[in-house]
């Protein structure tokens, strides 16, 4: 699983890293620019107040004309109102575009997760993906609406303000600049430290989210084994590690704030001394000195905010890096450039010298699927049997391209499945897994998941649903509080294992594929229910090609032929009777399955 150590910060500069967001921000650049202009005009209005104040001190106050003083006060009031209106306009311009970018990022990220192969999800922790989907994208929205605009505007405000400070007297401006120069060095040091801590913190938050998710999903196991305290200790260690990282971040931010508050104060004191000397020497007037300090006061907030905005910038850069780690993942299972279409699939499924191994497997390890040749004729039911670890389940993942073969090919009606689009392929081939996964939707929506072309509530949809539930012996759903409209809890954990498997089987049957791949879909059923399901399945599979992983002898009886797997290879194919007569290993496998089924019957009797 992907961990924090495996996700270093990208080598791109902060600007180039954040520039990768531009395709998402392009449609709203206009409004964001208007927000930027509004914020800049607001800052210019604030910078104009010291200039007006200088004229008031030089004129009305010096002459004692109360009428002119009133007009000066009105001018300052108007500038303040203009600044407030422009600040409101800035927020109005940027909030909607920022949420649009957030929406586009989130939907694109989710779509990317759906398209990436199963091998990607095998490697990545769900909590890491969840933290990127929720926390990082929300952070980028706040940065676009607030951090980016204010960082640019405040930097421009500082530059314009510094130019005005020099315009009153170069000595005052130079003193102020020299006192504030260490801020740039502190900022450089801050980026080095804070950037690494931010990445570490966000990755640790993802790990923590994974722990929470695992504990919630496995709460029954933790309670059954009395391991709640153990899970809490593990969680506490992770939470403490995150807390320490956050404290380190706070120290780093506190250090930059120390300089941001201290240095302007020192600059004020020194500039006051220099200003008094310049006034005494006659090189500077009192109105200019008053305006200088008014301008310095206006600049204090932009200068103090730079530390916060700079840390916000680094947070956004880290969030961008984390998002694009997923966007940049190579998708090895994609649609072909020139897809082929099978208009009327017959269901002939053929494995031709098929090999498969995981990319990270050691060179010395054998292929999990090691040269399988197997032919399923249209309408035929093939049972796949073998000892645990022989490669049965791995083989069943290849026809739907959950994984791609590493050598050889799988064909459907003579067409390499890699020449079909994924949507078409998975319309023609349906699957039911041993570990049944249901969604937090109604029973109807779960069962009809593969039939999106059916209109909700239509007579045809109701008929397909009724038939699928009947085949899977899932009439229990009609006794649920709202029948087939009952919303199943998260992952269907409110149902028993057998109930979940029956609904998953109904889902596969409802899809009405040309080929049905069943990975031991009846393992959680009691023997009597299994017999009923098998009888119903015989009718379905009379017109459907089926590949069934069999862990019970009774399941083998569903098949027209049986394929025996050993160490990743199909070593024998024939009817059940033929293999019993010719294969010692097959007899051993069947006796093992019979022993397991006998033990299951005994447990049911005892219960």
C-alpha positions as CSV (number, residue, x, y, z in Angstrom):
1,X,0.0,0.0,0.0
2,X,1.2,3.5,-0.8
3,X,2.6,5.2,2.3
4,X,4.0,8.6,3.1
5,X,7.6,7.5,2.5
6,X,6.7,6.5,-1.1
7,X,5.3,9.9,-2.0
8,X,8.1,12.5,-2.0
9,X,7.4,16.1,-2.9
10,X,7.7,16.7,-6.7
11,X,10.8,18.2,-8.2
12,X,8.8,21.0,-9.9
13,X,9.1,24.6,-8.7
14,X,6.1,25.9,-6.7
15,X,5.0,28.0,-9.6
16,X,5.2,25.1,-12.1
17,X,3.5,22.7,-9.7
18,X,0.5,25.1,-9.2
19,X,0.4,25.9,-12.9
20,X,-0.9,22.4,-13.4
21,X,-4.2,23.6,-12.1
22,X,-4.6,26.0,-15.0
23,X,-6.7,23.6,-17.2
24,X,-9.2,23.4,-14.4
25,X,-9.1,27.2,-13.7
26,X,-9.1,28.3,-17.4
27,X,-13.0,28.6,-17.7
28,X,-13.1,31.0,-14.7
29,X,-9.9,33.0,-15.2
30,X,-12.0,36.0,-16.3
31,X,-13.9,36.3,-13.0
32,X,-10.8,35.4,-10.9
33,X,-9.0,38.3,-12.7
34,X,-11.9,40.7,-11.9
35,X,-11.5,39.6,-8.3
36,X,-7.8,40.3,-8.4
37,X,-8.4,43.7,-10.0
38,X,-11.0,44.5,-7.3
39,X,-8.6,43.6,-4.6
40,X,-5.8,45.6,-6.1
41,X,-8.1,48.7,-6.5
42,X,-9.1,48.3,-2.8
43,X,-5.4,48.3,-1.8
44,X,-4.8,51.4,-4.0
45,X,-7.7,53.1,-2.2
46,X,-6.0,52.3,1.1
47,X,-2.7,53.6,-0.1
48,X,-4.3,56.8,-1.3
49,X,-5.4,57.7,2.3
50,X,-1.9,58.6,3.5
51,X,-1.5,60.9,0.4
52,X,-4.8,62.7,1.3
53,X,-3.7,62.9,4.9
54,X,-0.4,64.6,3.9
55,X,-2.4,67.2,2.0
56,X,-4.7,67.8,5.0
57,X,-1.7,68.2,7.4
58,X,0.1,70.5,5.0
59,X,-3.0,72.6,4.2
60,X,-6.1,72.8,6.4
61,X,-4.4,71.8,9.7
62,X,-1.5,74.1,9.0
63,X,-3.8,77.0,8.2
64,X,-6.5,76.1,10.7
65,X,-9.3,76.3,8.1
66,X,-12.1,74.0,9.6
67,X,-14.0,73.9,6.3
68,X,-11.1,72.4,4.4
69,X,-10.5,69.9,7.2
70,X,-14.1,68.7,6.9
71,X,-13.7,68.1,3.1
72,X,-10.5,66.2,3.9
73,X,-12.3,64.0,6.3
74,X,-15.0,63.4,3.8
75,X,-12.4,62.4,1.2
76,X,-10.8,59.9,3.6
77,X,-14.3,58.5,4.4
78,X,-15.1,58.1,0.7
79,X,-11.8,56.3,0.1
80,X,-12.7,53.9,3.0
81,X,-16.1,53.2,1.6
82,X,-14.6,52.6,-1.8
83,X,-12.2,50.2,-0.3
84,X,-15.0,48.3,1.5
85,X,-17.1,48.1,-1.6
86,X,-14.1,46.7,-3.6
87,X,-13.4,44.1,-1.0
88,X,-17.0,43.0,-1.2
89,X,-16.7,42.9,-5.0
90,X,-13.5,40.8,-4.8
91,X,-15.3,38.2,-2.7
92,X,-18.3,38.2,-5.0
93,X,-16.1,37.7,-8.1
94,X,-13.9,34.8,-6.7
95,X,-16.2,32.6,-4.6
96,X,-18.3,31.2,-7.4
97,X,-15.4,30.4,-9.7
98,X,-13.4,28.8,-6.9
99,X,-16.3,26.4,-6.1
100,X,-16.6,25.7,-9.9
101,X,-12.9,24.7,-10.0
102,X,-13.4,22.6,-6.8
103,X,-16.4,20.8,-8.5
104,X,-14.4,20.1,-11.7
105,X,-11.4,18.9,-9.7
106,X,-13.5,16.6,-7.6
107,X,-15.5,15.1,-10.4
108,X,-12.3,14.6,-12.5
109,X,-10.5,13.0,-9.6
110,X,-13.4,10.6,-9.0
111,X,-13.6,9.8,-12.7
112,X,-9.9,9.1,-12.7
113,X,-10.3,6.7,-9.7
114,X,-13.0,4.9,-11.6
115,X,-10.8,4.5,-14.7
116,X,-7.6,3.4,-13.0
117,X,-7.0,-0.3,-13.0
118,X,-7.6,-2.6,-10.0
119,X,-3.8,-2.9,-9.6
120,X,-3.7,0.8,-8.7
121,X,-6.3,0.4,-5.9
122,X,-4.4,-2.7,-4.7
123,X,-1.4,-0.4,-4.0
124,X,-3.2,2.7,-2.6
125,X,-4.8,3.1,0.8
126,X,-8.4,4.3,0.6
127,X,-7.8,6.8,3.3
128,X,-5.0,8.5,1.3
129,X,-7.4,8.8,-1.7
130,X,-10.2,10.0,0.5
131,X,-8.0,12.8,2.1
132,X,-7.0,13.9,-1.4
133,X,-10.6,13.9,-2.6
134,X,-11.9,15.9,0.3
135,X,-9.2,17.9,2.2
136,X,-6.8,18.7,-0.6
137,X,-9.4,19.8,-3.1
138,X,-11.2,21.9,-0.5
139,X,-7.8,23.5,0.4
140,X,-7.2,24.4,-3.3
141,X,-10.7,26.0,-3.5
142,X,-9.9,28.2,-0.5
143,X,-6.5,29.1,-1.9
144,X,-7.9,30.1,-5.3
145,X,-10.6,32.2,-3.7
146,X,-8.5,33.8,-1.0
147,X,-4.8,32.9,-0.8
148,X,-3.8,33.4,-4.4
149,X,-5.6,36.8,-4.9
150,X,-4.4,38.3,-1.6
151,X,-0.8,37.0,-2.1
152,X,-0.5,38.8,-5.4
153,X,-2.3,41.9,-4.3
154,X,-0.4,42.2,-1.0
155,X,3.0,41.8,-2.8
156,X,2.0,44.5,-5.3
157,X,0.8,46.7,-2.4
158,X,4.1,46.3,-0.7
159,X,6.0,47.2,-3.8
160,X,3.9,50.3,-4.6
161,X,3.9,51.3,-0.9
162,X,7.7,51.0,-0.7
163,X,8.1,53.2,-3.9
164,X,5.9,55.8,-2.2
165,X,8.0,55.6,1.0
166,X,11.1,56.3,-1.1
167,X,9.3,59.3,-2.7
168,X,9.1,61.1,0.6
169,X,12.8,60.6,1.4
170,X,15.3,58.0,0.3
171,X,16.8,57.7,3.7
172,X,13.4,56.8,5.3
173,X,12.6,54.3,2.5
174,X,16.1,52.7,2.7
175,X,15.9,52.4,6.5
176,X,12.5,50.7,6.2
177,X,13.7,48.4,3.4
178,X,16.9,47.3,5.2
179,X,15.0,46.5,8.4
180,X,12.5,44.4,6.4
181,X,15.1,42.6,4.2
182,X,15.7,39.7,6.6
183,X,12.1,38.7,6.0
184,X,13.0,37.4,2.6
185,X,15.7,35.2,4.0
186,X,13.3,34.0,6.7
187,X,10.8,33.3,4.0
188,X,13.3,31.1,2.1
189,X,14.1,29.1,5.2
190,X,10.4,28.9,5.9
191,X,9.7,27.3,2.5
192,X,12.3,24.6,3.0
193,X,11.0,23.6,6.4
194,X,7.3,24.2,6.1
195,X,6.9,22.6,2.6
196,X,8.3,19.2,3.9
197,X,6.2,19.4,7.1
198,X,3.0,20.1,5.1
199,X,3.5,17.1,2.9
200,X,4.3,14.9,5.9
201,X,1.2,16.2,7.7
202,X,-1.2,15.6,4.8
203,X,0.1,12.1,4.2
204,X,-0.2,11.3,7.9
205,X,-3.8,12.6,7.8
206,X,-4.4,10.2,4.9
207,X,-3.0,7.3,6.9
208,X,-5.2,8.3,9.9
209,X,-8.2,8.3,7.6
210,X,-7.3,4.8,6.5
211,X,-7.2,3.6,10.1
212,X,-10.6,5.1,10.8
213,X,-12.1,3.5,7.7
214,X,-10.6,0.1,8.5
215,X,-11.8,0.2,12.1
216,X,-15.3,1.2,11.1
217,X,-15.6,-1.5,8.4
218,X,-14.0,-4.1,10.7
219,X,-15.9,-3.1,13.9
220,X,-17.5,-6.5,14.1
221,X,-14.2,-8.2,14.0
222,X,-12.6,-5.9,16.6
223,X,-15.6,-6.3,18.9
224,X,-15.7,-10.1,18.4
225,X,-12.0,-10.5,19.3
226,X,-12.0,-7.8,22.0
227,X,-9.4,-5.8,20.1
228,X,-10.9,-2.4,20.4
229,X,-8.2,-1.3,22.8
230,X,-5.5,-2.5,20.5
231,X,-7.1,-0.6,17.6
232,X,-7.3,2.5,19.8
233,X,-3.6,2.3,20.8
234,X,-2.6,2.0,17.1
235,X,-4.9,5.0,16.3
236,X,-3.5,7.0,19.2
237,X,0.1,6.5,18.0
238,X,-0.8,7.7,14.5
239,X,-2.8,10.6,15.9
240,X,0.1,11.6,18.2
241,X,2.5,11.4,15.2
242,X,0.2,13.7,13.2
243,X,-0.1,16.0,16.3
244,X,3.7,16.3,16.6
245,X,3.9,17.2,12.9
246,X,1.2,19.8,13.3
247,X,3.1,21.3,16.3
248,X,6.3,21.4,14.2
249,X,4.3,23.2,11.5
250,X,3.0,25.6,14.1
251,X,6.5,26.3,15.4
252,X,7.6,27.0,11.8
253,X,4.7,29.4,11.3
254,X,5.3,31.0,14.7
255,X,8.9,31.6,13.8
256,X,8.1,33.4,10.6
257,X,5.4,35.4,12.4
258,X,8.0,36.4,15.0
259,X,10.0,38.1,12.3
260,X,7.0,39.5,10.5
261,X,5.8,41.3,13.7
262,X,9.2,42.2,15.1
263,X,10.9,43.7,12.1
264,X,8.2,46.1,11.0
265,X,8.1,47.3,14.7
266,X,11.9,47.8,14.6
267,X,11.6,49.6,11.3
268,X,9.0,51.9,12.7
269,X,11.2,52.9,15.6
270,X,14.3,53.5,13.5
271,X,12.3,55.4,10.8
272,X,10.9,57.6,13.6
273,X,14.4,58.5,14.7
274,X,15.6,59.1,11.2
275,X,12.5,61.1,10.4
276,X,13.0,63.4,13.4
277,X,16.6,64.0,12.4
278,X,15.6,64.8,8.8
279,X,12.9,67.2,10.1
280,X,15.5,69.0,12.3
281,X,17.8,69.2,9.3
282,X,15.1,70.7,7.2
283,X,15.2,67.9,4.7
284,X,11.7,66.6,5.5
285,X,8.5,68.3,6.4
286,X,6.1,67.3,9.1
287,X,3.3,66.5,6.7
288,X,5.5,64.1,4.8
289,X,6.6,62.5,8.0
290,X,3.0,62.0,9.1
291,X,2.1,60.6,5.7
292,X,5.2,58.3,5.8
293,X,4.1,56.7,9.0
294,X,0.5,56.5,7.8
295,X,1.7,54.7,4.7
296,X,3.9,52.4,6.8
297,X,0.9,51.5,9.0
298,X,-1.1,50.7,5.8
299,X,1.7,48.4,4.7
300,X,1.9,46.6,8.1
301,X,-1.0,44.2,7.4
302,X,0.2,43.2,3.9
303,X,3.7,42.6,5.3
304,X,2.4,40.6,8.3
305,X,0.0,38.6,6.0
306,X,2.9,37.4,3.8
307,X,3.9,34.7,6.2
308,X,0.4,33.2,6.4
309,X,-0.2,33.6,2.7
310,X,3.1,32.0,1.9
311,X,2.4,29.0,4.2
312,X,-1.1,28.8,2.4
313,X,0.8,28.8,-0.9
314,X,2.9,25.9,0.2
315,X,-0.1,24.0,1.5
316,X,-1.8,24.5,-1.9
317,X,1.4,23.4,-3.7
318,X,1.5,20.2,-1.6
319,X,-2.2,19.5,-2.2
320,X,-1.6,19.9,-5.9
321,X,1.3,17.5,-5.8
322,X,-0.8,14.9,-4.0
323,X,-3.7,15.3,-6.5
324,X,-1.5,14.9,-9.5
325,X,0.2,11.8,-8.1
326,X,-3.1,10.2,-8.9
327,X,-3.8,12.0,-12.1
328,X,-0.3,11.0,-13.3
329,X,-0.7,7.3,-12.5
330,X,-0.4,5.4,-15.7
331,X,-3.6,3.7,-16.8
332,X,-2.5,0.4,-18.4
333,X,-6.0,-0.8,-19.0
334,X,-7.6,1.5,-21.6
335,X,-9.8,1.4,-24.6
336,X,-8.2,0.5,-28.0
337,X,-7.6,3.2,-30.6
338,X,-9.7,1.4,-33.1
339,X,-12.2,-0.7,-31.2
340,X,-14.0,-3.7,-32.6
341,X,-17.7,-4.3,-31.9
342,X,-19.5,-7.6,-31.4
343,X,-23.1,-6.9,-32.4
344,X,-24.5,-10.3,-31.4
345,X,-22.3,-12.0,-28.9
346,X,-22.5,-15.8,-28.9
347,X,-20.4,-16.2,-25.7
348,X,-17.4,-18.3,-27.0
349,X,-14.7,-17.5,-24.4
350,X,-11.1,-18.8,-25.1
351,X,-7.9,-18.5,-23.2
352,X,-4.9,-18.9,-25.5
353,X,-1.6,-19.5,-23.7
354,X,-2.5,-17.0,-21.0
355,X,0.1,-15.8,-18.5
356,X,-0.3,-13.4,-15.7
357,X,2.0,-12.0,-13.0
358,X,1.9,-8.9,-10.8
359,X,4.3,-6.2,-11.9
360,X,6.1,-6.2,-8.6
361,X,6.5,-10.0,-8.5
362,X,10.1,-11.2,-8.1
363,X,11.8,-12.6,-11.3
364,X,12.3,-15.9,-9.6
365,X,8.6,-16.4,-8.9
366,X,6.5,-18.3,-11.3
367,X,3.5,-16.7,-13.1
368,X,0.3,-17.0,-11.1
369,X,-1.4,-18.0,-14.4
370,X,1.2,-19.9,-16.3
371,X,0.2,-20.8,-19.8
372,X,-3.5,-21.5,-19.6
373,X,-5.3,-22.9,-22.7
374,X,-9.0,-23.2,-22.2
375,X,-12.0,-23.1,-24.5
376,X,-15.6,-22.4,-23.4
377,X,-18.1,-23.1,-26.1
378,X,-21.2,-20.8,-26.5
379,X,-23.8,-21.8,-23.9
380,X,-21.4,-24.1,-22.0
381,X,-20.9,-24.1,-18.3
382,X,-17.3,-24.7,-17.2
383,X,-16.4,-25.4,-13.6
384,X,-12.9,-24.4,-12.5
385,X,-11.6,-26.5,-9.6
386,X,-8.2,-26.8,-7.8
387,X,-6.5,-26.4,-4.5
388,X,-6.2,-23.0,-2.8
389,X,-3.5,-20.9,-4.4
390,X,-3.6,-22.6,-7.8
391,X,-4.7,-19.4,-9.6
392,X,-8.5,-20.0,-10.1
393,X,-9.6,-16.5,-8.8
394,X,-6.8,-14.8,-10.7
395,X,-7.9,-16.4,-13.9
396,X,-11.5,-15.1,-13.4
397,X,-10.3,-11.5,-13.2
398,X,-8.8,-11.6,-16.8
399,X,-11.9,-11.9,-19.0
400,X,-13.3,-8.5,-17.8
401,X,-9.8,-7.0,-17.8
402,X,-9.8,-6.2,-14.1
403,X,-6.2,-7.2,-14.9
404,X,-4.6,-7.6,-18.3
405,X,-2.8,-10.7,-19.3
406,X,1.0,-10.4,-19.3
407,X,1.3,-12.9,-22.2
408,X,-1.1,-14.7,-24.5
409,X,-4.7,-13.5,-25.0
410,X,-8.3,-14.0,-24.1
411,X,-10.9,-13.9,-26.9
412,X,-14.6,-13.5,-27.0
413,X,-16.2,-14.8,-30.2
414,X,-12.7,-14.8,-31.7
415,X,-12.1,-11.1,-30.9
416,X,-9.2,-10.3,-28.5
417,X,-10.9,-8.7,-25.5
418,X,-8.3,-5.9,-25.7
419,X,-9.8,-4.8,-29.0
420,X,-13.2,-4.1,-27.4
421,X,-14.0,-1.0,-25.4
422,X,-14.2,-1.6,-21.7
423,X,-17.8,-0.6,-21.6
424,X,-18.8,-3.1,-24.3
425,X,-16.6,-5.9,-22.9
426,X,-18.2,-5.5,-19.4
427,X,-21.6,-5.5,-21.0
428,X,-20.9,-8.9,-22.6
429,X,-19.2,-10.5,-19.6
430,X,-20.6,-10.2,-16.1
431,X,-19.1,-11.2,-12.7
432,X,-20.2,-12.2,-9.3
433,X,-17.5,-12.3,-6.6
434,X,-17.1,-14.5,-3.5
435,X,-16.7,-11.3,-1.4
436,X,-20.0,-9.7,-2.3
437,X,-19.9,-5.9,-2.3
438,X,-23.1,-3.8,-2.1
439,X,-23.6,-0.1,-2.2
440,X,-25.5,2.3,0.1
441,X,-28.4,2.3,-2.3
442,X,-31.8,0.6,-2.5
443,X,-32.1,-3.2,-3.3
444,X,-33.4,-2.3,-6.7
445,X,-30.5,0.0,-7.5
446,X,-28.0,-2.6,-6.4
447,X,-29.5,-5.4,-8.4
448,X,-30.0,-3.4,-11.5
449,X,-26.6,-1.8,-11.3
450,X,-25.6,-3.3,-14.7
451,X,-28.8,-2.3,-16.5
452,X,-28.6,1.5,-16.7
453,X,-30.5,1.4,-20.0
454,X,-33.7,0.3,-18.1
455,X,-36.0,3.1,-17.2
456,X,-36.5,3.3,-13.4
457,X,-39.9,2.0,-12.4
458,X,-40.7,0.6,-15.9
459,X,-42.4,-2.7,-16.3
460,X,-39.3,-4.2,-18.0
461,X,-37.1,-3.1,-15.1
462,X,-39.5,-4.6,-12.6
463,X,-39.6,-7.9,-14.6
464,X,-35.8,-8.1,-14.8
465,X,-35.5,-7.4,-11.1
466,X,-38.1,-10.0,-10.2
467,X,-36.5,-12.7,-12.3
468,X,-33.0,-12.0,-11.0
469,X,-34.2,-12.1,-7.4
470,X,-36.0,-15.4,-8.0
471,X,-32.9,-17.0,-9.5
472,X,-30.8,-15.9,-6.6
473,X,-33.4,-17.1,-4.1
474,X,-33.4,-13.6,-2.7
475,X,-37.1,-13.3,-1.8
476,X,-36.1,-12.1,1.6
477,X,-35.8,-8.6,0.2
478,X,-39.6,-8.3,0.1
479,X,-39.7,-8.7,3.8
480,X,-37.4,-5.7,4.4
481,X,-39.0,-2.5,5.7
482,X,-39.5,-0.9,2.3
483,X,-39.1,-4.1,0.2
484,X,-36.9,-3.6,-2.9
485,X,-36.8,0.2,-2.1
486,X,-35.1,-0.5,1.2
487,X,-31.7,1.3,1.4
488,X,-29.0,-1.1,2.2
489,X,-26.5,0.1,4.8
490,X,-22.9,0.7,4.0
491,X,-21.4,-2.3,2.1
492,X,-24.6,-4.2,3.0
493,X,-23.2,-5.0,6.4
494,X,-26.7,-5.0,7.9
495,X,-27.4,-8.2,5.8
496,X,-25.9,-11.6,6.4
497,X,-23.1,-13.0,4.3
498,X,-25.5,-15.3,2.4
499,X,-28.0,-12.5,1.8
500,X,-25.2,-10.3,0.4
501,X,-24.0,-13.1,-1.9
502,X,-27.5,-13.7,-3.2
503,X,-28.0,-10.0,-4.1
504,X,-24.6,-10.0,-5.8
505,X,-25.6,-13.0,-7.8
506,X,-28.9,-11.4,-8.7
507,X,-27.0,-8.4,-9.9
508,X,-24.9,-10.6,-12.2
509,X,-27.9,-12.4,-13.5
510,X,-29.9,-9.2,-14.1
511,X,-27.1,-7.9,-16.3
512,X,-27.9,-10.7,-18.7
513,X,-24.4,-11.0,-20.1
514,X,-23.3,-13.4,-22.9
515,X,-20.7,-14.8,-20.5
516,X,-21.1,-15.1,-16.7
517,X,-18.0,-15.5,-14.5
518,X,-18.8,-16.6,-11.0
519,X,-16.1,-16.7,-8.4
520,X,-17.6,-19.1,-5.8
521,X,-20.7,-17.0,-5.4
522,X,-22.5,-19.5,-3.2
523,X,-19.8,-20.0,-0.5
524,X,-21.9,-18.3,2.2
525,X,-25.1,-20.1,1.5
526,X,-26.5,-23.0,3.5
527,X,-26.8,-26.3,1.7
528,X,-30.5,-26.2,1.1
529,X,-30.5,-22.6,-0.3
530,X,-27.5,-23.5,-2.4
531,X,-29.5,-26.3,-4.0
532,X,-32.4,-24.0,-4.8
533,X,-30.0,-21.4,-6.3
534,X,-28.3,-24.1,-8.4
535,X,-31.6,-25.4,-9.8
536,X,-32.5,-21.8,-10.8
537,X,-29.1,-21.2,-12.3
538,X,-29.3,-24.2,-14.5
539,X,-32.1,-22.5,-16.4
540,X,-30.2,-19.2,-16.7
541,X,-27.0,-20.9,-17.8
542,X,-28.8,-23.0,-20.4
543,X,-28.4,-20.0,-22.8
544,X,-25.3,-18.3,-21.2
545,X,-21.7,-19.3,-21.2
546,X,-20.5,-19.6,-17.6
547,X,-17.1,-20.0,-15.9
548,X,-17.6,-21.0,-12.3
549,X,-15.0,-21.3,-9.6
550,X,-16.2,-24.3,-7.6
551,X,-15.4,-24.9,-4.0
552,X,-18.1,-27.4,-3.4
553,X,-18.8,-30.7,-5.2
554,X,-22.5,-29.6,-5.6
555,X,-21.3,-26.6,-7.7
556,X,-19.4,-28.9,-10.0
557,X,-22.6,-30.7,-10.9
558,X,-23.8,-27.4,-12.5
559,X,-21.1,-27.7,-15.1
560,X,-21.1,-29.4,-18.5
561,X,-17.3,-29.8,-18.2
562,X,-14.7,-29.2,-15.5
563,X,-11.2,-27.7,-15.8
564,X,-8.6,-28.7,-13.2
565,X,-6.0,-26.2,-12.3
566,X,-2.6,-26.9,-10.7
567,X,0.1,-24.4,-10.0
568,X,-1.4,-21.8,-12.4
569,X,-2.0,-24.3,-15.3
570,X,-5.0,-26.1,-16.5
571,X,-3.9,-29.7,-16.4
572,X,-7.1,-31.5,-17.3
573,X,-10.5,-30.8,-18.9
574,X,-13.4,-33.1,-19.1
575,X,-16.7,-34.1,-17.6
576,X,-16.9,-34.8,-13.9
577,X,-17.1,-38.5,-14.5
578,X,-14.2,-38.5,-16.9
579,X,-11.8,-36.7,-14.6
580,X,-12.8,-38.9,-11.6
581,X,-11.8,-41.9,-13.8
582,X,-8.5,-40.5,-15.2
583,X,-7.0,-37.9,-12.7
584,X,-5.6,-38.8,-9.3
585,X,-5.2,-35.1,-8.5
586,X,-8.9,-34.4,-9.4
587,X,-10.1,-37.2,-7.1
588,X,-7.9,-35.6,-4.3
589,X,-9.4,-32.2,-4.9
590,X,-13.0,-33.5,-5.0
591,X,-12.4,-35.5,-1.8
592,X,-11.1,-32.3,-0.2
593,X,-14.2,-30.4,-1.3
594,X,-16.5,-33.2,-0.1
595,X,-14.8,-33.1,3.3
596,X,-15.3,-29.4,3.6
597,X,-18.9,-29.7,2.6
598,X,-19.5,-32.5,5.1
599,X,-18.0,-30.3,7.9
600,X,-20.3,-27.5,6.8
601,X,-23.4,-29.7,7.0
602,X,-22.3,-30.8,10.4
603,X,-22.0,-27.2,11.6
604,X,-25.5,-26.5,10.2
605,X,-27.0,-29.5,12.1
606,X,-25.3,-28.4,15.3
607,X,-26.7,-24.9,14.9
